[in-house]
Amino acid sequence: MTAETLLDVKNLSTHFRTRLGVIKAVDNVSFVLHEGETLGLVGESGCGKSVTALSIMRLVPSPPGRIVAGKIIFRGQDLLTMSEQEVRNVRGRDIGMIFQEPMTSLNPVLTIGRQLREPLELHLGMTKNQALRKSTELLQLVGMPDPETRLNSFPHQISGGQRQRVMIAMALSCEPTLLIADEATSALDVTIQAQILEIIKDLTDRIGTAVIIITHNLGVVARYADTVNVMYAGRIRETGSLDSVYKDPKHPYTVGLLNSVPTLDLDADARLEPIRGEIPNLADLPPGCAFVDRCDYAVQRCQEEDPELVEVGDLHYGACWEHERVARNLPGVTV
Amino acid sequence: MTVAATRSDPETEGNSLDRDSRSPLLEVRDLKVHFPVKKGFIIQRKVGVIKAVDGVNLSLYRGETLGLVGESGSGKTTIGRAILKLEDATAGEILIDGQDITQSRGLQLRQMRRRIGMVFQDPFGSLNPRMSAGNLIGEPLKIHGLTSTKSEYRRRVAELLRLVGLNPTMAGRYPHEFSGGQRQRIGVARALAAKPDLMVLDEPVSALDVSIQAQVINLIKDLQEQFGLAYIFIAHDLSVVRNISDRVAVMYLGKIVETGSIDELYNSPQHPYTKALLSAVPTADPELERKRSRIVLEGDIPSPLNPPSGCVFRTRCPIAIEECSNEVPELRLVRGTQRAACIRGDWYNRSTRERSPASGEK
């Protein structure tokens, strides 16, 4: 498969000005997404995964946030140099987005139908009747029971899973080339989560939409992603194909994350191996690697110099001075 | 399924007999917790009833962990709250060491509550923001009069802080100065303060980040070993439950649909809901994920105001038949200690040829 580059994020930095100082929520992040590809963006709270998505959508709340550097090339055009009007034409039509909390992202005083019609009329120039027909079709596609009646319902009258279905229908209504799902299923029950993820996969496969899945759930990524970016404290620390990152992690943070997750086939007596310590304060990061205080592989150099992403395998990059020791699973030998 | 089915061996059965000879620390008998639904402004009429917990039996032995799993609205939290008498039981008995607590009041209730600790899900909402960590942890000591002198009180608070992996010098800090993981540690220390026999842990790690989650799980396990505590571990995350529990009860719409030891239930689930639940959990192993078959349930959990007749799961069940709407299935013994409430219980053990209608597996 020789897919074309759809999205090329280059040296993106998004900072927030707060009372505690400047927080580098996204710090020099670069990655490429090809057409039809699914990218998993994983990391814990505050790692910058959501701000990366908001930056791509040009939805970073400003002030206090500001995209201070970088390029976001989407189908050959830099989104960051576009006017607000131009971005509005891309947002919703070429790039769809599903947020975590469907209750707060849907307008509570407008009916589902009214909200579904809006992008269709705005972006595709449909008449009200055409849009209504298309909306019913869309609700059917996402498996909404009784779609005609649901068009007249308000968001509070339907369940959380159904609201997320409406969000998917809305995000995919203009058949976008890129869909960003930011913790789209994290607030849902497992069986509903499975339903929603299958619908997203099914529909995006059909339209050929590329997907960025943003989640803290390593299992969701393992099930749906082709490539993975692991983020920590504003930067991508490891990136590569799903299998290379999961089977052969080269960054101690990825290793720690994978060891922290209990799995269904783990022995009941087996102890989890958590990462020690806490996520660092983003306003006051150490001068070297941000992970140094929690790392079992840290050496003197890690305290002083922040490592860049280097090639550690086939299309597999890691930002760690000691990645060879990580690969050979030799923690703590030279400290 | 992910794991090859392993039959439970006679050994576990032997253990369960042995266990039966001891008396359980906690016994819940046919517990019902119903909430009336009222309408009207001045004169309130009762228009319906939500059966949050509807006829549940449980037992828990010293030093043991019972995992209570289910999705939102399954009644798992209500059971936990009823055990602490934060919710009144509509019917049934809750026995602690053979003594029914559903009717206890006043001093008797307070004495009973000393023996049960509770850790809540939200480490932000469950701690009073105006109390320092030391006072939060020391409050149960004062209420139950467990320390006689000030120095003893201070020593005990410091000891509790150390026990949960916090520095005793942090006693003067307030909740907002702690991270989520640290706050949950304070919650655990507070629940431990009165030296309980039993702890009800209601989704103690689900609000935490993965790396912190593992730290708290290990802490909870260590404390159990150290003090021989019995745990009711309420969670929706089946992988976490597997890691911490000895036995599990799976709930759906106020009823237990399947129960058994960890190995029995995870290796060969018998109830179609347990099967679907297990197959819905994504695991962090790409290879395994590609191999796994998935059962995707259709529809939402029905409204508890108007639950389906017969088996409550039948509206989403891939193998439901007409009889399922007529009779409420009892929990029936499958093997060893495993029980399932399904009249189609032997379905998954039949050969594929015998299964005539589509099985619903994708």
Interface residues (C-beta under 8 A of the other chain):
Chain A: E44 S45 G143 P145 S159 G161 Q162 D189 V190 T191 I192 Q193 A194 Q195 L197 E198 H216 N217 L218 G219 V220 V221 A222 R223 L242 D243 Y246 K247 G256 L257 L258 N259 S260 V261 P262 T263 L264 D265 L266 A268 A270 R271 L272 E273 P274 I275 R276 E278 I279
Chain B: T2 V3 E71 S72 S179 G181 Q182 D209 V210 S211 I212 Q213 A214 Q215 I217 N218 K221 H236 L238 S239 V240 R242 N243 S245 D246 I262 D263 Y266 A276 L277 L278 S279 A280 V281 P282 T283 A284 D285 P286 E287 L288 E289 R294 V296 L297 E298 G299 D300 I301 R316
